[in-house]
Amino acid sequence: MSGDALSRKSGSICTSLRAHACAAGHIRRRARARPDSLTSVSSSDWPKTRLHVVTGKGGTGKSTVAAALALALASTGKRVLLCEVEGRQGIAQLFDVPPLPYEERRIATGLFTEGGQQPGEVYALHIDAESAFLEYLSMYYKLGRAGKALDRFGVIEFATTIAPGVRDVLLTGKVFEAAKTARRKGTSSKDRHGYDAIVLDAPPTGRITQFLNVNGELAGLAKVGPIKAQADTVMTLFRSPQTAIHLVTVLEEMPVRETADGIAELHKAALPVGGVVVNLVRPRDIEATELDAIRSDEVDRSAIAAALTSAGVDADDALVTSLLDEARDHAERRALEDSQRTLIADLGVPTYELPRVAGGLDIGGLYELAGLLREQGLA
């Protein structure tokens, strides 16, 4: 490469690196968007789905995606229930509300969309196995006060811990009950459900098939009886076209591999796979040719120093070296992300992307992510 060409390439790289830094700030500003900002309406890829199950490897942001999806679905007057089953009170933290009880609570207004239609509402439900077991005993065995006495003596906790399959049936059974409950407010004779959609913040990918395949879990525990009947009914919903299981990943080797394995396991269990949400995506402001130049050290250090000086930065050799080291790290990261993106594309399911939000995520950021999911067709 000639000296002039090398200088032009280095100057272009400097410009791209500055743009990359600005992009992070842009995403930060976007995350503070007002909840009532308008989002364009696009058709959903899942118009017949009422139960959206969201799973993902720990650290991929599945709870954030579940919350954003609930906001996106709660548009045009829709009522959405967001459920959690892991006991972490993640919903309360995301929406900055007090810890949730074992009952449905309204926590947010849905996403505003173009057209002037009034947004709907998001309700939340924190499901724990002990409360679900007490409700089950009261419903099927009429154990009201007696059930509470058992709880005080630790019997309920013991029963739900010693039989994990029963625990999962209780948790999923509560989700099923919410799915078939009629509306209590604003009900018309045509309404069959309490909610237009339900979003379940489910256990991680490594356990999702076991969690949802409640019949398999109960095979050695219960052959007949109310709990077996409940498991059969729940499985009918989970395997129906009304359900879609979405997997959240990031562009890293382990999460992508676990996502691929999770999809294979779900298919094997005849459970309906939805889409893959690629979360925490970094800006792609540097061209591939420029990244190649960085990786092959075809960069003019003096041109970079001159560009920094022209920008008012006191550029010594140490600063240029540090900048190039960071650029090489970014180039290697991009190469890894591109390879993982190719693997995700080969999974054969719809894919959606959400950006990494610099500076942390607040409620405004959730609405921003909800708008992106809506625009891409997940909601």
C-alpha positions in Angstrom: 0.0 0.0 0.0 1.4 3.5 -0.9 2.2 6.1 1.7 -0.7 8.3 0.6 -3.2 5.4 0.6 -1.9 4.3 4.0 -2.4 7.8 5.4 -5.9 8.0 3.9 -6.7 4.6 5.4 -5.4 5.6 8.8 -7.4 8.9 8.7 -10.5 6.9 7.9 -9.9 4.6 10.8 -9.4 7.5 13.2 -12.7 9.0 12.0 -14.4 5.6 12.4 -13.0 5.2 15.9 -14.3 8.6 16.9 -17.7 7.7 15.4 -17.7 4.4 17.4 -17.2 6.4 20.6 -20.0 8.8 19.8 -22.3 5.8 19.0 -22.0 4.6 22.5 -23.2 8.0 23.8 -26.0 8.0 21.2 -27.3 4.6 22.5 -27.1 6.0 26.0 -29.2 9.0 25.0 -31.7 6.8 23.2 -32.1 4.7 26.3 -33.5 7.8 28.1 -36.3 8.2 25.6 -39.7 9.1 27.1 -42.1 6.2 27.6 -44.7 8.1 25.5 -42.5 8.5 22.5 -44.2 7.1 19.4 -43.1 3.9 17.7 -44.0 2.9 14.2 -46.3 -0.1 14.0 -45.2 -3.1 12.0 -46.9 -6.5 11.6 -46.0 -9.1 14.2 -44.3 -12.3 13.3 -46.3 -14.1 16.0 -50.0 -12.9 15.6 -51.5 -16.1 17.0 -49.2 -16.4 20.0 -50.6 -15.6 23.4 -47.9 -17.1 25.6 -44.4 -15.9 25.0 -41.8 -17.9 27.0 -38.5 -16.1 27.2 -35.3 -18.0 28.1 -31.6 -17.6 27.8 -28.2 -18.3 29.3 -27.5 -16.4 32.5 -26.1 -13.0 31.8 -27.6 -12.6 28.4 -30.4 -10.3 29.7 -33.4 -12.6 29.3 -35.3 -10.8 32.0 -34.7 -7.4 30.3 -35.9 -8.8 27.0 -39.0 -10.3 28.7 -39.9 -7.0 30.2 -39.3 -5.1 27.0 -41.4 -7.7 25.1 -44.3 -7.2 27.6 -44.2 -3.4 27.0 -44.2 -3.9 23.3 -47.1 -6.3 23.4 -49.1 -4.0 25.6 -49.9 -1.5 22.8 -53.3 -0.6 21.2 -55.2 -1.2 24.4 -53.9 -4.7 25.1 -53.5 -6.2 28.5 -50.3 -8.2 29.1 -49.2 -10.2 32.1 -45.5 -10.5 32.8 -44.7 -13.6 35.0 -41.5 -14.6 36.8 -40.8 -18.0 38.5 -37.2 -17.8 39.7 -37.7 -15.9 43.0 -35.3 -13.1 42.1 -37.8 -10.2 42.0 -36.2 -9.2 38.7 -39.4 -7.6 37.5 -39.6 -5.3 40.5 -36.0 -4.2 40.0 -36.4 -3.5 36.3 -39.6 -1.4 36.7 -38.4 0.2 40.0 -41.4 -0.9 42.0 -41.7 -2.6 45.4 -41.2 -6.4 45.6 -44.1 -8.2 44.0 -46.5 -10.4 46.0 -48.2 -13.6 44.8 -50.9 -11.7 43.0 -51.3 -9.7 39.8 -50.2 -6.1 40.0 -50.3 -3.3 37.4 -46.8 -2.0 36.9 -46.7 -0.1 33.7 -48.4 1.5 30.7 -47.8 -0.2 27.4 -45.8 1.2 24.5 -47.2 4.1 22.6 -47.5 3.6 18.9 -48.3 5.8 15.9 -52.0 6.2 15.1 -53.2 7.8 18.4 -54.4 4.5 19.9 -54.4 4.3 23.6 -51.7 1.9 24.9 -52.6 -1.0 27.1 -51.4 -2.1 30.5 -48.7 -4.4 31.8 -49.4 -6.5 34.9 -46.9 -8.5 36.8 -47.1 -11.8 38.8 -44.3 -13.2 41.0 -45.0 -16.9 41.2 -43.4 -19.0 43.9 -43.8 -22.7 44.4 -44.8 -22.6 48.0 -47.7 -20.1 47.4 -48.8 -22.1 44.4 -48.8 -25.3 46.4 -51.0 -23.7 49.1 -53.4 -22.6 46.4 -53.4 -26.1 44.9 -54.2 -27.7 48.3 -57.0 -25.2 48.8 -58.4 -25.7 45.3 -58.3 -29.5 45.1 -58.3 -30.7 48.8 -60.1 -27.8 50.5 -57.1 -27.4 52.9 -57.5 -23.7 53.9 -56.3 -23.1 57.4 -54.7 -26.6 57.5 -52.6 -25.8 54.5 -51.3 -22.6 56.2 -50.5 -24.7 59.3 -48.5 -27.0 57.1 -46.6 -24.0 55.7 -45.7 -22.8 59.2 -44.2 -26.2 60.0 -42.1 -26.2 56.8 -44.0 -29.0 55.2 -44.8 -27.0 52.1 -41.2 -26.0 51.5 -40.1 -29.6 52.0 -42.7 -31.0 49.6 -41.8 -28.5 46.8 -38.1 -29.0 47.3 -38.0 -32.8 47.4 -39.9 -33.3 44.1 -38.6 -30.8 41.5 -41.1 -32.1 39.0 -44.0 -31.2 41.2 -42.4 -27.8 41.7 -42.3 -27.1 38.0 -45.9 -28.3 37.6 -47.1 -25.9 40.3 -45.2 -22.9 38.7 -46.3 -23.6 35.1 -49.8 -24.4 36.3 -50.2 -20.9 37.7 -49.1 -19.5 34.3 -51.8 -21.7 32.7 -54.4 -20.5 35.1 -53.6 -16.9 34.1 -53.8 -17.8 30.5 -57.3 -19.1 30.7 -58.8 -16.6 33.3 -61.5 -14.3 31.9 -61.1 -10.5 32.0 -62.3 -8.9 35.3 -62.4 -5.3 34.1 -63.8 -4.0 30.9 -65.1 -7.5 30.1 -67.3 -8.1 27.0 -69.2 -11.3 26.4 -66.7 -12.1 23.6 -63.7 -12.0 25.9 -62.3 -15.4 26.8 -59.1 -14.4 28.4 -58.0 -12.1 31.1 -55.0 -11.0 29.1 -54.3 -10.6 25.4 -50.8 -11.9 25.9 -48.7 -13.5 28.7 -44.9 -13.2 28.8 -43.1 -15.7 31.0 -39.6 -14.9 32.2 -38.6 -18.5 32.4 -35.6 -20.4 33.8 -32.3 -20.4 31.8 -31.8 -22.3 28.5 -30.1 -25.2 30.2 -33.2 -26.0 32.2 -36.0 -24.7 30.0 -37.0 -28.0 28.3 -37.1 -29.8 31.7 -39.1 -27.0 33.1 -41.7 -26.9 30.3 -41.9 -30.7 29.8 -43.8 -31.2 32.9 -45.3 -34.6 31.8 -41.8 -36.0 31.5 -40.8 -34.7 34.9 -43.9 -36.3 36.5 -43.6 -39.7 34.8 -42.1 -41.3 37.9 -44.0 -39.3 40.5 -47.7 -39.3 39.5 -49.6 -41.5 37.1 -53.1 -40.3 38.1 -54.8 -37.6 40.2 -55.3 -33.9 40.0 -51.7 -32.9 39.6 -51.2 -35.4 36.7 -54.4 -34.0 35.1 -53.0 -30.4 35.6 -49.7 -31.4 33.9 -51.6 -32.9 30.9 -53.6 -29.7 30.5 -50.5 -27.5 30.8 -48.7 -29.5 28.2 -51.6 -29.0 25.8 -51.1 -25.2 26.0 -47.3 -25.4 25.8 -47.4 -27.5 22.7 -50.1 -25.5 21.0 -49.7 -22.7 18.3 -50.6 -20.2 21.0 -47.1 -20.7 22.6 -43.7 -19.5 21.3 -40.4 -20.1 23.2 -38.0 -17.3 22.5 -34.3 -17.7 23.3 -32.0 -14.8 24.2 -28.3 -14.9 23.5 -25.3 -12.6 23.0 -22.6 -12.8 20.3 -20.3 -15.1 22.3 -19.4 -18.7 21.8 -20.9 -20.3 24.9 -24.3 -18.5 24.8 -24.7 -19.2 21.1 -23.8 -22.9 21.5 -26.2 -23.2 24.4 -28.9 -21.5 22.3 -28.4 -24.0 19.5 -28.5 -26.9 22.0 -31.6 -25.5 23.6 -33.4 -25.3 20.2 -32.5 -28.9 19.5 -33.8 -30.0 22.8 -37.1 -28.1 22.4 -37.6 -29.6 19.0 -37.0 -33.1 20.4 -39.6 -32.4 23.2 -42.1 -31.2 20.6 -42.1 -27.7 22.2 -42.7 -24.7 19.8 -39.5 -22.7 19.2 -40.0 -19.0 18.6 -37.3 -16.5 17.7 -33.8 -15.8 18.8 -33.1 -12.4 20.4 -29.5 -11.3 20.0 -29.0 -8.9 23.0 -26.3 -6.5 24.0 -25.2 -5.9 20.4 -22.3 -3.4 20.0 -22.3 -0.6 17.4 -20.9 -1.6 14.0 -19.5 1.8 12.9 -16.1 0.7 11.7 -16.0 -0.8 8.2 -14.8 -4.3 7.6 -11.9 -3.1 5.4 -10.7 -0.8 8.2 -10.9 -3.6 10.7 -8.8 -5.8 8.4 -6.2 -3.0 8.2 -6.1 -2.8 12.0 -5.7 -6.6 12.3 -2.8 -6.7 9.8 -1.1 -3.6 11.3 -1.4 -1.7 8.0 -2.0 1.6 9.9 0.2 4.7 9.8 0.9 5.7 13.4 2.0 9.2 12.4 -1.3 9.8 10.6 -3.2 8.7 13.7 -1.1 11.1 15.8 -1.7 13.9 13.4 -5.5 13.3 13.4 -5.5 13.3 17.2 -3.5 16.5 17.3 -5.9 18.2 14.8 -8.7 17.3 17.2 -6.9 19.1 20.1 -5.5 16.0 21.8 -1.9 15.9 23.0 -0.9 12.7 21.2 2.3 11.1 22.3 3.5 7.6 21.3 2.0 5.9 24.3 -1.4 7.2 23.5 -1.2 6.1 19.9 0.0 2.6 21.0 -2.9 2.4 23.5 -5.4 3.5 20.9 -4.1 0.9 18.4 -4.2 -1.9 21.1 -7.8 -1.0 21.8 -8.6 -1.0 18.1 -7.1 -4.4 17.6 -9.1 -5.8 20.6 -12.2 -4.3 18.9 -11.3 -5.8 15.6 -10.9 -9.3 17.1 -14.1 -8.9 19.0 -15.9 -8.0 15.8 -14.5 -11.0 14.0 -15.8 -13.3 16.8 -19.2 -11.6 16.7 -19.5 -11.9 13.0 -18.7 -15.7 13.2 -21.4 -16.1 15.9 -23.9 -14.1 13.9 -23.4 -16.5 11.0 -24.0 -19.5 13.4 -27.2 -17.9 14.6 -28.4 -17.3 11.1 -27.9 -21.0 10.4 -30.3 -21.9 13.2 -33.3 -21.4 10.9 -35.4 -19.3 13.2 -36.4 -15.6 13.1 -33.7 -13.3 14.6 -34.0 -10.0 16.4 -31.3 -7.7 17.7 -31.2 -5.3 20.7 -28.3 -2.9 21.3 -26.0 -2.7 24.3 -27.2 0.3 26.4 -24.2 2.2 27.9 -24.5 3.5 31.4 -27.1 1.0 32.6 -30.7 0.5 31.9 -33.6 2.5 33.3 -37.4 2.4 32.5 -36.8 4.7 29.6 -34.4 2.2 28.2 -36.9 -0.6 28.5 -39.4 1.4 26.4 -36.7 2.0 23.8 -35.9 -1.7 23.6 -39.7 -2.4 23.4 -40.0 -0.1 20.5 -37.1 -1.9 18.7 -38.8 -5.3 19.3 -42.1 -3.9 18.0 -40.4 -2.5 14.9 -38.7 -5.8 14.1 -41.9 -7.8 14.5 -41.3 -9.8 17.7 -44.4 -8.1 19.2 
